Amino acid sequence: MELRSDPITRSWVLVGDQEQNPMPPNDCLLCPGRAPELRMLLELPNPAAAQVRVIPHFHALYRIEGNAERRPDGIYDCMRSVGAHEIVIESRDHGQSLGLMSDDQIERVLQAYALRILDLKGDRRFKYITVFRNNGLLAGAEWDHPYSEIVATTFIPRRIHYELRSAREWYAQRERCVFCDILRQELKQARRIVDMEGDYLAFCPYASRVPFELWVMSRAHNPAFEKPHHDAKRYHLAVLLGRVLRRLQRISQPYHFVLHTSPNIIRQDPALDWLTVEEDFHWHIEILPIVAQQRKSYSIKEVYFNPLLPEQAAERLRQAKPAL
């Protein structure tokens, strides 16, 4: 496999055949003792034996060995798919979902995210670390076992690049963080807020791309999820995230979950000029449910169509009881 760059959209695309290892039929490789050949990257124990484990992905899209070796191919650019691809096994319980876990267990999952991001950012080859979760078959989940994925890349994904550039331009004009401005607006209007806990807020964004899209953010400015604000309590984030996911499960089981954090500053390329990222960027979690629709939510012109007003979505989510 190799990475190829689209010179128009500036997207990097993985092309080529992915290595496929045979898997035992009707066997979950994420259950305890099922993947002894893979080294443990992280294990967070707890008295109830529902620890969080992190292992390399069985079919990694990115390989940790070597350098990217970016090179020209005529007018195009390509490079080796160097990086990291890991599985966060969220619980030993095969049938559990993230939203139905205890607040303590969700906090351990978030802690695992932070520890792995910090470790991977120590590698100067990696420009960005992505944490994501595909819940349900319709979202592309490979196993029924509760798990998330972490990917480290030698490039910044296009969506994150757009966010960084927009945040930088907003800060250059106003000397304020655009995400903090959004939070102030949402708190002032209180029409799209779904839930709050401690220093954390969940709301349906003003220009939601899909019905019931949710963002979860810290009200205190912080660009890096892995380095929480000194007053922030990750347990409060776990409590809020659990409630939000339980509300969402009343409406849609499958969803995409993506954590957006700051790029790798120690690997910063001067040409990217992310000099104000500490002031202009704000970590956040984006949750995009998969809801059956009569019309497509995405057009060829890259304009999303959402048939449900975010204000209506927020009201329905507030009414959805987050009971276990």
TITOR-55626 format. One record per residue: y, z negated, x negated of N, C-alpha, C, CB in turn; residue number from 1; residue in three letters. Coordinates in steps of 0.2 Angstrom, whole numbers. Each point is the difference from the previous one (the first is absolute). Last residue first. Glycine has a CB too. Example, Ala and Ser with C-alpha at 12.3 -4.5 7.8 and 13.67 -1.06 7.14 Angstrom:
# TITOR-55626
n.yy|n.zz|n.xx|ca.yy|ca.zz|ca.xx|c.yy|c.zz|c.xx|cb.yy|cb.zz|cb.xx|resi|resn
-11|-35|-64|6|-1|-4|5|-3|4|-3|10|-6|2|SER
-25|-10|4|6|0|4|6|0|-4|-6|-6|9|1|ALA
This chain:
# TITOR-55626
n.yy|n.zz|n.xx|ca.yy|ca.zz|ca.xx|c.yy|c.zz|c.xx|cb.yy|cb.zz|cb.xx|resi|resn
19|-159|149|-6|1|-4|-6|2|5|4|-7|-10|324|LEU
23|11|16|-5|-5|0|-6|2|-4|4|-4|11|323|ALA
19|13|-5|-3|1|-7|-6|-6|0|10|5|-6|322|PRO
3|10|27|-1|-7|-3|-5|0|-6|1|-5|12|321|LYS
17|23|-1|-7|-1|-2|-1|-6|-3|-1|12|-1|320|ALA
23|-6|7|-4|-2|6|-7|-1|-2|8|5|8|319|GLN
7|4|-24|2|-7|1|-5|-3|6|12|2|-4|318|ARG
-14|20|0|-3|-4|-6|2|-7|1|0|10|-7|317|LEU
10|5|22|-7|0|1|-4|-4|-5|1|11|6|316|ARG
22|-7|-10|-1|-4|6|-7|-1|2|11|3|4|315|GLU
-5|12|-22|1|-7|-2|-1|-5|6|8|4|-9|314|ALA
-9|19|14|-6|-2|-4|1|-7|-2|-1|11|-4|313|ALA
19|-1|14|-5|-2|5|-6|-2|-4|4|9|8|312|GLN
14|-3|-21|2|-6|4|-6|-2|5|12|3|-1|311|GLU
-14|17|-12|-2|-6|-3|2|-6|3|2|6|-10|310|PRO
-8|17|23|6|-3|-3|-2|-7|-4|7|5|9|309|LEU
-23|16|-4|1|-6|3|6|-3|-4|-12|-2|3|308|LEU
1|24|-7|2|-1|7|2|-6|3|-8|9|1|307|PRO
10|4|-26|-3|-6|3|2|-1|7|1|-5|-11|306|ASN
-2|24|-11|1|-1|7|-3|-6|3|1|12|1|305|PHE
8|-1|-27|-4|-4|4|2|0|8|-3|-7|-10|304|TYR
7|25|-11|3|-4|5|-5|-4|4|11|8|0|303|VAL
-15|10|-17|1|-7|-3|4|-4|5|-2|4|-12|302|GLU
-5|19|16|6|-1|-3|1|-7|-3|5|8|8|301|LYS
-24|-2|4|0|4|-7|6|-1|-3|-8|8|4|300|ILE
2|-28|12|0|8|1|0|3|-7|6|-1|11|299|SER
-15|-23|3|3|3|-6|0|7|0|-4|-9|-7|298|TYR
-6|-5|24|6|-4|-3|3|2|-6|-6|-9|5|297|SER
-6|22|17|-1|-2|-7|6|-4|-2|-7|10|-2|296|LYS
-2|-11|28|4|4|-5|-1|-2|-7|8|2|9|295|ARG
-18|-14|8|-1|7|3|3|5|-5|-1|-4|12|294|GLN
-9|-20|-20|6|3|3|-2|7|3|7|-7|-8|293|GLN
-18|-19|-3|-1|7|3|6|3|3|-12|-3|2|292|ALA
13|-14|-23|0|0|7|-1|7|3|8|-10|0|291|VAL
-8|-5|-24|-2|6|2|-1|0|8|-6|2|-11|290|ILE
23|-17|-6|-6|0|4|-2|8|1|3|-12|5|289|PRO
11|0|-25|0|6|4|-6|0|4|7|6|-8|288|LEU
9|-23|-9|-7|0|4|1|6|5|-2|-12|-2|287|ILE
14|2|-22|1|4|5|-7|1|4|9|6|-6|286|GLU
6|-24|-11|-7|2|2|1|5|6|-6|-11|-4|285|ILE
23|3|-18|-1|0|7|-7|3|1|12|1|3|284|HIS
9|-8|-23|-7|1|2|-1|0|7|-4|-5|-11|283|TRP
26|13|-1|-2|-6|3|-7|1|2|11|-3|5|282|HIS
11|13|-22|-6|1|4|-2|-7|3|-3|10|-8|281|PHE
23|-7|-5|1|4|6|-7|1|3|9|6|-6|280|ASP
-4|-20|-14|5|-2|5|-1|5|6|8|-4|-9|279|GLU
-22|6|-10|-1|-7|2|5|-2|6|-3|-2|-12|278|GLU
3|24|2|-5|-1|5|-1|-7|2|-6|9|-5|277|VAL
22|5|-9|2|-5|4|-6|-2|5|12|4|0|276|THR
-14|12|-17|3|-5|-4|2|-6|5|4|9|-8|275|LEU
-18|13|7|-1|-5|5|4|-6|-3|-11|5|4|274|TRP
7|19|-13|7|-4|1|-1|-5|5|6|10|-4|273|ASP
-20|9|-7|0|-2|7|6|-4|2|-13|0|0|272|LEU
9|7|-22|2|5|4|0|-1|7|-5|7|-9|271|ALA
-3|-23|-8|7|0|1|3|6|4|0|-5|-11|270|PRO
-24|-8|15|3|6|-4|7|1|1|-11|6|2|269|ASP
-6|-28|-1|5|4|3|2|6|-4|4|-10|5|268|GLN
-21|-9|-5|-2|6|-2|6|5|2|-12|-3|2|267|ARG
14|-20|3|-1|0|-8|-2|7|-2|-4|-12|0|266|ILE
7|8|23|7|0|-4|-2|1|-7|6|-7|9|265|ILE
-19|15|13|-2|-4|-6|6|0|-4|-12|2|1|264|ASN
16|0|25|-4|4|-5|0|-5|-6|4|11|4|263|PRO
-2|-22|21|4|3|-5|-4|4|-5|9|-9|1|262|SER
-20|5|23|4|-4|-5|3|4|-5|-8|-9|2|261|THR
-6|11|23|5|3|-4|3|-5|-5|2|9|9|260|HIS
-26|-7|7|5|-4|-3|5|4|-5|-8|-10|1|259|LEU
-8|16|22|2|2|-7|5|-5|-2|-2|12|2|258|VAL
-17|-5|18|4|-5|-2|2|1|-7|-6|-8|7|257|PHE
-5|21|17|1|0|-7|5|-5|-2|-2|12|0|256|HIS
-16|-11|21|6|0|-2|0|1|-8|4|-7|10|255|TYR
-20|3|15|1|4|-6|7|0|-2|-10|7|2|254|PRO
5|-18|19|-4|-3|-6|1|4|-6|-8|-3|8|253|GLN
25|-1|14|-3|5|-4|-4|-4|-6|9|9|3|252|SER
0|-21|15|3|7|2|-4|5|-4|11|-5|3|251|ILE
-14|-19|-6|-1|1|8|2|7|2|3|-12|1|250|ARG
-2|5|-24|-6|2|2|-1|0|8|-4|-5|-11|249|GLN
25|-1|0|-2|7|0|-7|2|2|8|0|-9|248|LEU
-1|-23|8|3|3|5|-1|8|0|9|-9|-1|247|ARG
-18|-3|-16|-4|-2|6|4|3|6|-4|-10|-5|246|ARG
14|13|-16|-6|4|0|-4|-2|7|-1|1|-13|245|LEU
20|-14|8|2|7|1|-6|5|1|10|-2|-6|244|VAL
-13|-21|0|2|0|7|1|8|1|5|-12|0|243|ARG
-10|7|-22|-6|-1|4|2|1|8|-5|-8|-9|242|GLY
22|9|-7|-4|6|-1|-6|-1|5|4|2|-12|241|LEU
10|-21|9|3|5|4|-4|7|0|11|-5|-3|240|LEU
-18|-13|-10|0|-2|7|2|5|5|2|-12|-4|239|VAL
-1|15|-20|-7|1|3|0|-2|7|-4|-3|-11|238|ALA
25|0|0|-2|7|1|-7|1|3|8|3|-10|237|LEU
-2|-25|4|4|2|6|-1|8|1|8|-9|-1|236|HIS
-17|0|-18|-4|-2|5|3|2|7|-4|-10|-7|235|TYR
15|13|-14|-5|5|2|-4|-2|6|0|4|-12|234|ARG
25|-12|5|-7|-3|1|-5|6|2|5|-12|2|233|LYS
22|9|-15|-5|3|5|-7|-3|0|6|11|-2|232|ALA
14|-16|-13|-1|-4|7|-5|3|5|12|-3|-2|231|ASP
-7|14|-20|-2|-7|-1|-1|-4|6|6|1|-11|230|HIS
-12|25|12|7|-4|-1|-2|-7|-1|6|8|7|229|HIS
-25|9|-14|3|-2|6|7|-4|-2|-11|-1|6|228|PRO
-4|20|-17|4|-5|-3|4|-3|6|1|5|-12|227|LYS
-16|13|16|-4|-4|-5|4|-6|-3|-7|10|-2|226|GLU
18|7|16|-5|-4|4|-4|-5|-4|-1|9|8|225|PHE
25|2|-13|-7|0|-3|-4|-5|4|4|4|-11|224|ALA
20|0|14|-2|7|0|-8|0|-2|11|3|-4|223|PRO
7|-20|18|-5|0|-5|-3|7|-1|-3|-13|3|222|ASN
21|-4|14|-1|6|-4|-5|-1|-6|12|3|3|221|HIS
-14|-15|21|4|-1|-7|-1|6|-4|-2|-13|0|220|ALA
-9|12|21|7|0|1|4|-1|-6|-2|-4|11|219|ARG
-22|16|-9|3|-6|-2|7|0|1|-8|-3|-8|218|SER
-10|19|21|4|-1|-6|2|-7|0|4|11|1|217|MET
-20|9|13|1|-7|-1|3|-1|-7|-11|-2|6|216|VAL
8|22|15|2|-2|-7|0|-7|0|7|10|-2|215|TRP
-19|10|19|3|-7|-1|1|0|-8|-6|-5|9|214|LEU
0|23|14|1|-1|-7|3|-7|-2|1|13|-1|213|GLU
-7|-2|23|-1|-7|-2|0|-1|-8|-7|-1|11|212|PHE
6|26|-3|1|-6|5|-3|-6|-4|-1|8|10|211|PRO
11|10|-26|-5|0|4|1|-6|5|-8|6|-8|210|VAL
25|-2|-7|-4|6|-1|-5|1|5|3|1|-12|209|ARG
21|-16|13|-8|0|-1|-3|7|0|0|-12|6|208|SER
24|2|-8|-2|7|0|-8|0|-1|11|5|-4|207|ALA
-1|-26|4|5|4|5|-2|7|1|9|-7|-4|206|TYR
-28|-12|-3|6|3|-3|4|4|5|-6|0|-11|205|PRO
-8|-22|16|-1|7|1|6|4|-3|-8|-2|10|204|CYS
0|-24|-19|4|4|5|-2|7|1|9|-7|-2|203|PHE
-12|-20|-10|-4|6|2|4|4|5|-11|-5|-3|202|ALA
16|-15|-18|2|3|6|-5|6|1|12|-4|0|201|LEU
-8|-21|-15|-3|7|0|1|2|8|-8|-2|-9|200|TYR
12|-20|-2|4|5|-3|-2|7|1|3|-8|-9|199|ASP
-13|-10|25|3|-2|-6|5|5|-2|-10|-6|-4|198|GLY
-1|17|21|-3|-6|-2|3|-2|-7|-11|3|6|197|GLU
12|15|18|3|-3|-6|-4|-6|-2|11|5|3|196|MET
-12|20|14|-2|-7|-2|4|-2|-6|-12|2|6|195|ASP
17|18|6|-6|-1|3|-2|-8|-1|-4|12|-1|194|VAL
28|5|2|-4|-5|-3|-6|-2|4|11|-5|-6|193|ILE
7|20|12|-6|3|-3|-4|-5|-4|5|11|-1|192|ARG
16|-16|12|-4|4|5|-7|3|-3|12|3|5|191|ARG
8|-17|-15|-6|-3|2|-4|4|6|6|-11|-3|190|ALA
16|12|-11|-1|3|6|-6|-3|4|4|11|-4|189|GLN
2|-19|-18|6|0|5|-1|3|7|7|1|-10|188|LYS
-23|0|-7|0|-7|2|6|-1|5|-4|-4|-11|187|LEU
0|25|1|-5|-2|4|1|-7|3|-8|8|-6|186|GLU
23|0|-10|1|4|6|-5|-2|5|5|9|-6|185|GLN
-7|-18|-16|6|-3|4|1|3|6|5|-2|-11|184|ARG
-22|12|-2|-2|-7|2|6|-3|4|-8|-1|-10|183|LEU
13|21|-1|-5|1|6|-2|-7|3|-4|11|-6|182|ILE
16|-12|-14|5|2|5|-5|2|7|8|5|-9|181|ASP
-19|-10|-11|3|-6|2|5|2|6|-1|-5|-11|180|CYS
-9|23|0|-5|-4|4|3|-7|3|-9|6|-7|179|PHE
22|8|-7|-1|3|6|-5|-4|5|3|11|-5|178|VAL
13|-21|-15|-7|2|1|-1|3|7|-4|-9|-8|177|CYS
28|9|-6|-5|-5|4|-6|4|1|9|-4|7|176|ARG
12|13|-16|-2|-6|-4|-4|-5|4|10|2|-7|175|GLU
-1|21|12|2|-6|4|-1|-7|-4|-3|6|10|174|ARG
-2|18|-18|6|0|5|2|-6|2|-4|11|4|173|GLN
-15|-10|-18|5|3|-4|7|0|5|-8|7|-7|172|ALA
-13|-14|17|3|-5|-5|6|3|-3|-11|-6|-1|171|TYR
-1|21|13|3|-5|5|4|-5|-4|-9|2|9|170|TRP
-5|13|-21|7|3|2|4|-4|5|-6|11|-1|169|GLU
-16|-18|-7|5|0|-5|7|3|2|-10|1|-8|168|ARG
-8|-1|23|2|-7|-1|5|0|-6|-10|-5|4|167|ALA
0|25|1|4|-2|5|3|-7|-1|-7|8|8|166|SER
-9|-1|-23|6|4|-1|5|-1|5|-7|9|-5|165|ARG
-14|-20|6|3|-2|-5|7|4|-1|-11|-3|-6|164|LEU
-4|10|23|3|-7|1|4|-2|-6|-10|-3|8|163|GLU
-2|23|-11|6|1|5|3|-7|2|-6|10|5|162|TYR
-13|-11|-19|5|3|-4|6|1|5|-8|6|-8|161|HIS
-12|-13|17|4|-5|-3|6|3|-4|-11|-7|-1|160|ILE
-3|22|12|3|-4|5|4|-6|-3|-9|3|8|159|ARG
-4|12|-22|6|3|2|4|-5|5|-5|11|-1|158|ARG
-9|-22|-19|-2|5|6|7|2|3|-11|-6|2|157|PRO
8|1|-28|3|-4|6|-2|5|6|9|-7|-6|156|ILE
-23|6|-18|5|3|4|2|-4|6|-3|12|-4|155|PHE
-16|-16|-10|5|2|-5|6|3|3|-10|1|-8|154|THR
-7|-19|21|1|7|-2|6|0|-5|-4|4|11|153|THR
-14|-22|4|5|1|-5|0|7|-3|-1|-12|-3|152|ALA
-9|-2|26|0|6|-4|6|-1|-5|-6|7|9|151|VAL
-11|-22|10|6|0|-5|-1|6|-4|1|-13|0|150|ILE
-11|4|26|0|3|-7|6|0|-3|-8|8|5|149|GLU
-8|-23|14|6|4|-1|-1|3|-7|8|-8|7|148|SER
-25|-4|14|2|1|-7|7|4|0|-12|1|-4|147|TYR
-10|-12|20|7|0|-1|2|1|-7|1|-8|10|146|PRO
-23|19|2|2|-6|-3|8|0|-1|-12|-1|-6|145|HIS
0|20|13|2|-4|6|2|-7|-3|-8|5|8|144|ASP
11|19|-22|-5|-5|2|3|-5|6|-5|0|-12|143|TRP
17|19|4|-7|2|-2|-5|-5|2|5|6|-10|142|GLU
20|2|21|-4|-5|-3|-7|2|-2|7|-9|6|141|ALA
12|21|6|-3|2|-6|-4|-5|-4|9|8|-1|140|GLY
3|-8|23|4|-1|-5|-2|2|-7|5|-9|7|139|ALA
-19|9|13|6|5|1|5|0|-5|-2|-1|12|138|LEU
-16|-15|-13|-2|6|-1|5|5|0|-11|-3|4|137|LEU
19|-22|-8|-4|4|5|-2|7|-3|6|-7|9|136|GLY
14|-5|-21|-5|-4|4|-3|4|6|8|-9|-3|135|ASN
4|10|-23|-2|5|5|-5|-4|5|2|11|-7|134|ASN
17|-18|-13|-6|-2|4|-1|5|5|2|-12|-3|133|ARG
12|8|-23|0|3|7|-7|-2|3|7|10|-3|132|PHE
11|-11|-20|-5|-4|4|0|3|7|2|-11|-8|131|VAL
8|20|-18|0|0|7|-6|-4|3|5|12|-1|130|THR
11|-8|-23|-6|-3|3|1|0|8|-2|-8|-11|129|ILE
14|22|-12|0|-3|7|-7|-3|2|10|8|3|128|TYR
-5|2|-25|7|-1|2|0|-3|7|3|10|-6|127|LYS
-20|-11|-17|1|1|7|7|-1|3|-12|-5|0|126|PHE
4|3|-24|-1|7|3|1|1|7|-9|1|-8|125|ARG
11|-22|-4|6|4|0|-1|8|2|4|-8|-9|124|ARG
-16|-17|16|-2|6|-4|6|5|1|-12|-2|2|123|ASP
13|-19|9|0|-1|-8|-2|6|-4|-2|-12|3|122|GLY
2|11|21|6|2|-2|1|-2|-8|5|-2|12|121|LYS
-25|-4|0|1|8|-1|6|2|-3|-8|1|9|120|LEU
5|-24|-3|-5|2|-6|1|7|-1|-8|-9|3|119|ASP
20|0|15|2|-2|-6|-4|2|-6|5|-10|6|118|LEU
-13|15|15|6|4|-1|3|-2|-7|3|1|12|117|ILE
-21|-13|-4|-2|6|-2|6|5|-2|-11|-1|7|116|ARG
15|-21|3|-3|0|-7|-2|6|-3|-4|-11|3|115|LEU
12|11|20|5|-2|-5|-2|0|-7|6|-7|8|114|ALA
-22|10|10|5|6|-1|5|-2|-6|-1|3|12|113|TYR
-12|-21|-5|-4|5|-4|4|7|-1|-11|-5|4|112|ALA
20|-12|10|0|-2|-7|-4|5|-5|1|-12|4|111|GLN
-2|16|19|7|1|-2|1|-2|-7|4|-1|11|110|LEU
-24|-5|-1|0|7|0|7|2|-3|-8|2|10|109|VAL
5|-24|-5|-3|1|-6|-1|8|-1|-6|-10|2|108|ARG
16|2|18|5|-2|-6|-4|2|-6|6|-9|6|107|GLU
-18|11|13|5|6|0|4|-2|-6|0|2|12|106|ILE
-14|-19|-7|-4|6|-3|5|6|-1|-11|-4|6|105|GLN
19|-16|5|-1|-1|-7|-4|6|-4|-1|-12|3|104|ASP
5|12|21|6|1|-4|-1|-1|-7|7|-3|10|103|ASP
-28|11|3|5|-5|0|6|1|-4|-10|-8|1|102|SER
-2|29|11|-2|-5|-5|5|-6|0|-4|9|-7|101|MET
4|12|20|-3|-6|3|-2|-5|-5|-5|8|9|100|LEU
17|12|-14|4|-3|5|-4|-6|3|5|11|2|99|GLY
-16|3|-18|5|-3|-3|4|-4|5|1|9|-9|98|LEU
-26|-5|14|5|4|-1|6|-4|-3|-3|8|10|97|SER
-26|-10|-9|7|-3|1|5|6|-1|-4|-12|-3|96|GLN
-21|12|0|3|2|6|7|-2|2|-12|0|4|95|GLY
-1|-5|-25|0|7|1|3|2|7|-10|1|-6|94|HIS
14|-22|-11|-2|1|7|0|8|1|4|-12|4|93|ASP
5|2|-24|-8|1|0|-3|2|7|0|-9|-10|92|ARG
26|15|2|-4|-5|3|-7|1|-2|8|-3|9|91|SER
9|18|-16|4|-5|3|-4|-6|2|8|9|4|90|GLU
-8|10|-23|-5|-2|5|3|-6|3|-10|5|-6|89|ILE
21|16|-8|1|-7|2|-5|-2|6|12|0|-5|88|VAL
-12|21|-15|-2|-2|7|2|-8|1|-9|9|1|87|ILE
19|13|-18|-4|-6|1|-1|-2|7|5|-4|-11|86|GLU
4|22|-9|-2|0|7|-4|-5|1|1|12|1|85|HIS
17|-1|-21|-5|-5|2|-1|1|7|3|-8|-9|84|ALA
5|26|-11|3|-5|4|-6|-6|1|8|8|6|83|GLY
-5|21|-13|0|-7|-3|3|-5|4|0|5|-11|82|VAL
-7|21|12|1|-5|6|-1|-7|-3|-4|8|8|81|SER
14|14|-22|-6|-3|2|1|-6|5|-4|3|-11|80|ARG
21|18|11|-2|-5|-4|-7|-3|2|13|-3|-3|79|MET
8|25|6|-6|-4|2|-2|-5|-5|-4|10|6|78|CYS
24|9|4|-1|-5|-4|-7|-3|2|12|-3|-2|77|ASP
1|29|3|-2|-6|3|-1|-5|-5|-6|6|9|76|TYR
12|17|-12|5|-3|2|-1|-7|3|5|11|3|75|ILE
-23|-3|-19|5|5|2|6|-4|2|-9|8|4|74|GLY
-4|-24|-8|-5|5|1|4|6|3|-9|-8|3|73|ASP
13|-16|-19|2|5|4|-6|5|2|12|-1|-5|72|PRO
-14|-27|0|1|7|-3|2|5|4|-9|-3|-8|71|ARG
3|-25|3|3|4|5|2|7|-4|5|-10|6|70|ARG
-19|-12|-10|0|7|-3|3|5|4|-10|-3|-6|69|GLU
3|-22|9|1|5|5|0|7|-3|6|-8|7|68|ALA
-20|-11|-19|7|1|2|0|6|4|4|-5|-11|67|ASN
-26|-14|7|4|6|-3|7|0|2|-10|6|0|66|GLY
-8|-19|15|-1|2|-7|5|6|-1|-12|-4|-1|65|GLU
8|-6|23|4|-4|-4|1|2|-7|-4|-9|7|64|ILE
1|24|16|-4|-3|-5|4|-4|-5|-9|9|1|63|ARG
10|-1|27|3|0|-7|-4|-4|-4|11|1|5|62|TYR
-19|3|16|4|6|0|3|0|-7|2|0|12|61|LEU
-26|-13|-6|7|-1|-2|4|7|0|-3|-10|-6|60|ALA
-19|-1|17|2|7|-1|8|0|-2|-10|4|8|59|HIS
1|-25|-6|-7|4|-1|2|7|-2|-6|-8|7|58|PHE
24|-12|-12|-2|4|6|-7|4|-3|12|1|5|57|HIS
-5|-25|-15|2|7|-1|-3|4|6|1|-1|-13|56|PRO
4|-24|18|-4|3|-5|2|8|0|-10|-8|3|55|ILE
16|-19|7|3|6|-2|-5|4|-5|12|-4|2|54|VAL
-12|-18|18|-2|3|-6|3|7|-1|-11|-6|1|53|ARG
13|-20|14|2|7|-1|-2|3|-7|10|-2|8|52|VAL
-22|-19|8|4|2|-5|2|8|0|-4|-9|-7|51|GLN
-8|-10|21|3|6|2|5|3|-5|-2|-3|12|50|ALA
-10|-19|-12|-4|6|-3|2|6|3|-9|-7|-2|49|ALA
19|-16|5|-4|3|6|-4|6|-3|8|-4|8|48|ALA
7|-8|-22|-6|-4|2|-4|3|5|7|-9|-3|47|PRO
5|26|-14|3|-6|5|-6|-4|2|10|7|3|46|ASN
-2|14|-23|-4|-4|4|3|-5|4|-8|1|-9|45|PRO
13|24|-3|4|-6|2|-5|-5|5|11|7|-1|44|LEU
-12|14|-19|-4|-3|5|4|-7|2|-11|5|-4|43|GLU
12|21|-11|3|-6|3|-4|-3|5|11|5|-2|42|LEU
-19|14|-10|7|0|-3|4|-7|2|0|13|0|41|LEU
-27|-6|-3|4|-3|4|7|0|-4|-9|-7|6|40|MET
-11|26|-9|3|-7|-3|5|-2|5|-2|3|-12|39|ARG
-21|11|18|8|1|-1|3|-7|-2|0|9|9|38|LEU
-24|-5|-3|2|4|-6|7|0|-2|-10|7|3|37|GLU
0|-18|16|0|-4|-6|2|4|-6|-9|-7|5|36|PRO
10|8|22|3|4|-5|0|-3|-7|7|6|9|35|ALA
-15|-17|11|-2|7|1|2|5|-5|0|-2|12|34|ARG
4|-23|-8|-6|2|-4|-2|7|1|-3|-11|2|33|GLY
20|2|16|-2|-3|-6|-7|2|-3|7|-10|4|32|PRO
7|28|11|-3|-7|1|-2|-3|-6|-4|4|11|31|CYS
12|19|-10|5|-5|-1|-2|-7|2|8|8|3|30|LEU
-21|12|0|1|-1|-8|5|-5|-1|-3|11|-2|29|LEU
-14|-6|23|7|-1|-1|1|-2|-8|2|-3|13|28|CYS
-21|18|2|1|-5|-5|7|-1|-1|-12|1|-5|27|ASP
-2|17|16|1|-6|4|1|-6|-4|-7|5|9|26|ASN
-1|14|-24|2|0|7|0|-7|3|-6|12|0|25|PRO
13|-7|-26|-6|-2|4|2|1|8|-4|-8|-9|24|PRO
16|24|-9|1|-7|2|-7|-2|5|13|1|0|23|MET
-4|17|-22|-4|-1|6|0|-7|2|-7|9|-4|22|PRO
27|4|-8|-5|-4|-2|-5|-2|6|6|-5|-10|21|ASN
15|24|2|-4|-4|6|-6|-3|-3|5|8|8|20|GLN
20|3|-17|-6|-2|-1|-3|-4|5|3|0|-12|19|GLU
15|19|16|0|-7|-1|-8|-2|-2|10|-2|8|18|GLN
5|26|-11|-6|-3|3|0|-7|-2|-6|10|1|17|ASP
29|4|0|-6|0|-3|-5|-4|4|6|1|-11|16|GLY
21|-5|10|-4|5|2|-6|0|-4|10|7|3|15|VAL
14|-22|5|-7|0|-3|-4|6|2|1|-13|-1|14|LEU
27|11|0|-6|1|4|-7|-1|-4|7|7|8|13|VAL
22|-13|-7|-6|1|-4|-6|0|4|6|-6|-10|12|TRP
21|13|15|-6|-4|2|-5|1|-6|2|0|13|11|SER
20|11|-9|0|-5|-5|-6|-5|1|12|1|-2|10|ARG
-4|19|15|0|-6|3|0|-6|-6|-5|5|11|9|THR
5|17|-19|5|0|6|1|-7|3|-3|12|2|8|ILE
-13|-6|-20|7|1|-2|5|-1|5|-4|7|-9|7|PRO
-21|-18|7|3|6|4|7|0|-2|-8|-2|10|6|ASP
-14|-7|-25|7|-1|3|2|6|4|3|-8|-9|5|SER
-28|-3|1|4|5|0|7|-1|4|-10|8|-1|4|ARG
-14|-21|-11|7|-1|4|4|7|-1|0|-13|-1|3|LEU
-28|9|-1|6|0|-3|6|0|5|-5|6|-10|2|GLU
-25|-9|6|6|0|4|6|0|-4|-6|-6|9|1|MET
